[in-house]
């Protein structure tokens, strides 16, 4: 069973940066596609960034050029580097691990961006 633990959230001023981490307890981390989602108060959960098992990345238009997703397969960890943060980036950020037949979520980490 996949277990994901996010960390790195917090309060930051607009224009600042944060790096989120997601540590995975899995046997073959490199075989999973990893994604970051977020859910703002009163809104639906949205996909923020994806990194495939092969290392390809994709981003939501709202964060492209500001956020960067990366993975360290040796540490079973995926990261989300968030730069030039805006108040509208305020949300709970969730890590997701997916491969055929498996789909797991972390508990989320809160990011609050003050104006």
C-alpha positions as CSV (number, residue, x, y, z in Angstrom):
1,X,0.0,0.0,0.0
2,X,1.3,3.4,-1.0
3,X,1.7,6.0,1.7
4,X,2.5,9.6,0.9
5,X,3.5,12.3,3.4
6,X,3.7,15.9,2.3
7,X,5.6,18.6,4.0
8,X,6.9,22.1,3.4
9,X,3.7,24.1,3.5
10,X,3.3,27.3,5.5
11,X,2.6,31.0,5.4
12,X,4.5,33.2,2.9
13,X,4.2,36.7,1.5
14,X,3.2,37.3,-2.1
15,X,6.3,37.0,-4.3
16,X,8.0,34.6,-2.0
17,X,8.9,30.9,-2.5
18,X,8.2,27.6,-0.9
19,X,9.3,24.0,-1.7
20,X,6.9,21.2,-1.0
21,X,8.1,17.6,-0.5
22,X,6.2,14.4,-0.8
23,X,7.9,11.3,0.6
24,X,6.5,8.0,-0.7
25,X,6.6,4.6,1.0
26,X,6.6,2.3,-2.0
27,X,8.7,-0.4,-3.4
28,X,9.4,0.9,-6.9
29,X,8.9,4.7,-6.7
30,X,10.3,5.2,-10.1
31,X,7.4,3.4,-11.7
32,X,4.8,5.9,-10.4
33,X,3.6,9.0,-12.2
34,X,3.6,11.7,-9.5
35,X,1.3,14.7,-9.4
36,X,0.6,17.7,-7.2
37,X,-3.0,18.9,-6.9
38,X,-4.4,21.8,-4.9
39,X,-7.8,22.7,-3.4
40,X,-8.6,26.2,-2.4
41,X,-11.5,26.9,0.0
42,X,-14.8,26.5,-1.7
43,X,-13.2,25.3,-5.0
44,X,-12.7,21.9,-6.6
45,X,-9.4,20.1,-6.5
46,X,-7.2,21.0,-9.5
47,X,-4.2,19.5,-11.0
48,X,-1.1,21.7,-10.6
49,X,1.8,19.6,-12.0
50,X,2.8,16.2,-13.2
51,X,6.0,14.3,-13.5
52,X,5.8,11.0,-15.2
53,X,7.8,7.9,-14.4
54,X,10.1,8.8,-17.3
55,X,10.6,12.3,-16.0
56,X,8.4,14.3,-18.4
57,X,6.7,17.3,-16.8
58,X,3.5,19.2,-17.3
59,X,1.9,22.2,-15.6
60,X,-1.4,24.0,-15.2
61,X,-1.4,27.2,-17.1
62,X,-1.8,29.2,-13.9
63,X,1.5,28.0,-12.5
64,X,3.6,27.6,-15.7
65,X,6.8,29.5,-15.4
66,X,6.5,29.8,-11.6
67,X,6.4,26.3,-10.3
68,X,8.7,23.4,-10.9
69,X,8.1,19.7,-10.2
70,X,11.0,17.3,-9.8
71,X,11.6,13.9,-8.3
72,X,14.5,12.0,-6.6
73,X,13.9,8.4,-7.2
74,X,16.8,7.5,-4.8
75,X,14.9,9.2,-2.0
76,X,11.4,8.2,-3.1
77,X,10.5,11.9,-3.0
78,X,8.8,14.4,-5.3
79,X,9.1,18.1,-4.9
80,X,7.2,21.2,-6.0
81,X,9.2,24.4,-6.1
82,X,6.9,27.3,-6.0
83,X,8.2,30.8,-6.9
84,X,6.6,34.1,-7.3
85,X,3.7,33.0,-5.2
86,X,0.4,34.8,-5.4
87,X,-2.5,35.0,-3.0
88,X,-4.5,32.9,-5.4
89,X,-2.0,30.1,-4.9
90,X,-3.4,29.7,-1.3
91,X,-4.7,26.1,-1.0
92,X,-4.1,22.7,0.5
93,X,-1.6,20.9,-1.7
94,X,-1.9,17.2,-2.2
95,X,0.6,14.7,-3.6
96,X,-0.7,11.9,-5.8
97,X,1.0,8.7,-6.9
98,X,-0.5,6.7,-9.8
99,X,0.3,3.7,-11.9
100,X,-1.8,1.0,-13.4
101,X,-4.3,-0.2,-10.8
102,X,-3.0,2.1,-8.1
103,X,-3.9,5.7,-7.1
104,X,-2.8,7.1,-3.7
105,X,-3.1,10.5,-2.0
106,X,-1.3,12.2,0.8
107,X,-3.0,14.1,3.6
108,X,-2.2,17.5,2.2
109,X,-0.1,20.5,3.3
110,X,-1.5,24.0,3.6
111,X,0.0,26.9,1.7
112,X,-1.1,30.4,2.6
113,X,0.1,33.3,0.6
114,X,-0.5,36.7,2.1
115,X,-0.9,39.9,0.0
